[in-house]
Structure formats: structure tokens, C-alpha cells
């Protein structure tokens, strides 16, 4: 992550974690101003970003349920800081895949959900 939208600006952060979700807050050519889950903002070249939607668990524990319902059976539990890939989100729930373990989590328990 750089402090400005070009290679002439210094890096202020190096991310080493794959699939960490970021939100694009501004677009300038091939550069994107992004915000990470901690609120840090900076510029990244588009080639460093992926279109795959991801999210990070912000609740202490997020039950991953068999269906998008509070009454559905819990199949896994994801702890705070776990990163997963999102599928469709709606009605306060998102499909969440953590290394092939799939379930539905409440959108309120994760950061990166687009609903």
C-alpha cells in the first residue's frame, strides 16, 4: 500500500496475508485507494487486487450455519480474524467459504460483506 497513486510514492504498508478484504474508496487510472478492516487507507495498483469477494470475521466467533437461518445447524465456527471467500449475500446472511469449509454467516459478524 502506498501513500499516493504511483510508484513514486513510498510504501506505507506491506500486506502478507492472502485474500485480506479491502474496500475500494476511490479510483484513479490503474490505482485504487482502498481501506482495510482496521480503517487504514492507501493506494494499491489494480494488479495487486482481486475481484474475488472476501471477508474477515469481526465477531469473537461466527457460527457457520448449514442454511441462512438462525435455526439452521451450525456446521463450523469461525474465530475472529479468519478470512474467507464470500458468495451471495442477502437478508443479513452471506455464503462463506474458509478453505473449502462452507456455510452461511451473519453479515453483521464479518467485514467485507456488500449488503
C-alpha positions in Angstrom: 0.0 0.0 0.0 1.4 3.4 -1.0 0.7 6.9 0.3 -0.2 8.1 -3.2 -1.3 6.7 -6.6 2.0 6.0 -8.3 5.3 4.1 -7.8 6.9 7.4 -7.0 5.2 7.4 -3.6 6.6 5.4 -0.7 5.0 2.2 0.6 3.5 2.6 4.0 2.2 -0.9 4.4 3.0 -4.4 3.1 0.3 -7.0 3.2 1.4 -10.6 3.5 -2.0 -12.2 4.0 -3.7 -13.6 1.0 -7.4 -12.7 0.4 -7.5 -10.0 3.0 -10.6 -7.9 2.2 -10.3 -4.3 1.3 -12.9 -1.8 0.2 -12.2 0.5 -2.8 -13.0 4.1 -1.9 -11.5 5.9 -4.9 -10.3 5.0 -8.4 -7.6 6.9 -10.3 -6.5 5.2 -13.5 -4.9 1.9 -12.6 -4.7 2.8 -8.9 -7.3 2.2 -6.2 -7.5 3.9 -2.9 -8.5 1.1 -0.5 -9.5 0.8 3.1 -8.6 -2.3 5.1 -10.6 -3.8 8.0 -8.7 -1.7 10.5 -9.6 1.5 8.7 -6.1 2.1 7.2 -6.3 3.8 3.8 -3.8 3.9 1.0 -3.2 3.3 -2.7 -2.7 0.0 -4.5 -2.1 -0.9 -8.1 -5.0 -2.7 -9.6 -2.8 -5.8 -10.5 -2.3 -6.4 -6.7 -6.1 -6.7 -6.1 -8.5 -9.5 -6.9 -12.1 -9.4 -7.9 -12.9 -12.3 -5.6 -15.0 -11.0 -2.8 -13.7 -11.9 0.6 -14.5 -11.0 4.3 -12.9 -11.3 7.7 -14.6 -12.4 10.8 -15.0 -9.5 13.3 -17.2 -11.2 15.9 -15.4 -13.3 18.6 -16.9 -16.4 17.0 -19.1 -16.5 13.9 -21.2 -19.7 13.6 -21.2 -21.0 10.0 -24.6 -22.5 9.5 -25.9 -25.1 7.1 -28.5 -22.6 5.8 -29.1 -18.8 6.0 -31.1 -19.0 9.2 -30.5 -18.7 13.0 -32.3 -22.0 13.4 -30.1 -23.9 10.9 -27.5 -26.3 12.3 -24.0 -24.9 13.0 -21.5 -26.8 10.8 -18.4 -24.8 11.7 -17.3 -21.9 13.9 -15.0 -19.2 12.5 -13.0 -17.2 15.0 -12.2 -13.5 14.9 -9.6 -12.8 12.2 -10.5 -15.7 10.0 -10.6 -14.8 6.3 -12.9 -16.5 3.8 -14.4 -16.1 0.4 -17.9 -14.7 0.0 -20.7 -16.0 -2.2 -24.1 -14.4 -2.4 -25.2 -12.1 0.4 -28.8 -11.3 1.2 -31.2 -10.8 4.1 -28.4 -10.4 6.5 -26.6 -13.6 5.6 -23.6 -14.4 3.4 -22.2 -17.7 2.0 -18.7 -18.1 3.5 -16.0 -20.5 2.4 -12.9 -20.9 4.5 -10.5 -23.4 2.9 -13.4 -25.5 1.5 -15.4 -25.4 4.6 -18.7 -23.8 3.6 -21.6 -22.3 5.5 -23.6 -19.2 6.0 -22.6 -16.5 8.4 -24.5 -13.4 9.6 -23.3 -10.4 7.6 -23.0 -8.5 10.9 -20.3 -10.9 12.1 -17.9 -10.1 9.2 -16.3 -7.2 7.5 -16.3 -7.1 3.7 -19.9 -8.0 3.1 -21.6 -5.9 0.5 -25.1 -5.9 1.7 
